[in-house]
Amino acid sequence: MVDPVSDVAEDTEETAPTCATCGETILNQPTHRVTTEVADGAVVITHFCDEDCLSAYEG
C-alpha cells in the first residue's frame, strides 16, 4: 500500500491491501475494516475484507 491514509478506491491491484484473514485483495470494498495498534513502538495496521474476516481474526 503506497499511502496508508488514502482511500482504498485509489489503490490498484498492485498497491491494494490484502485481508489478514483470507488474503483477498481489498479493492473498492465498502465493507473494508481496519484495525490499528502499537506493537514494539511501531504502528501496525491490519486490513480485513469485512466484519466476518475481522471477527475470525480476533476470535
VENFENPE-V794343 format. One record per backbone hydrogen bond with DSSP energy under -0.5 kcal/mol. CO is the residue of the C=O (numbers start at 1). NH is the residue of the N-H. Records with the same first field share a line. If there is no record, write none. Layout:
BEGIN
CO = NH, NH
END
This chain:
BEGIN
3 = 6
7 = 10
8 = 11
12 = 16
17 = 26
19 = 23
24 = 19
25 = 27
28 = 30
29 = 32
33 = 48
35 = 46
37 = 39, 44
39 = 42
42 = 39
43 = 45
44 = 37, 46
46 = 35
47 = 20
48 = 33
50 = 54
51 = 55
52 = 56
53 = 57
54 = 58
55 = 59
END
